[in-house]
């Protein structure tokens, strides 16, 4: 679905212009990191990187590669700004989740530079709406430089399975203990709640585990 030419601005005035046929691709990715209201957006010729942080100890990143867009132009090596992620998601889903086959919401994003708002133009079934979202001064984000030579243990698990495991943890426990070991129980989650302590063990051969690389036993809380 093409965006209405009557609503399109002169793209030459913007530092960044991104267009795609289905806004849901972007909203789905951003929902995965929406645990804080604000996010920092890094735009480069490779695409968009959206970062959320909590108390300088937890960081989540979403990468929206340039190939996802059917048109992506940027005039600088990197553009950085902060934005209210909650508002951005509300705008991206302003038409709701359409269940009509073949009906999608097309999106055009424009950014003119420092202090300027992020402009969104969305069109669905010949109905066009535009949103202007105020951008903020970006905060310095943590650089988690994990040198591979210093990594003792590394486990990659299927996200959906791990999400289900976390949903079943004892929420009365103020502590989550994580154990990783080259020997049994390999990977263990422990809680200490009002009803006592509980443990969930996962074998390195489990279908949930995509990759298991452990060299020594390590316990963290």
Helices and strands as residue ranges (DSSP letters): G 11-13, E 16-20, H 24-31, E 38-44, E 47-54, E 58-65, G 66-68, E 71-74, E 78-84, H 85-92, E 106-111, E 118-124, E 127-133, E 135-136, G 148-150, E 153-157, H 159-167, E 176-180, E 187-193, E 196-202, E 209-214, E 218-220
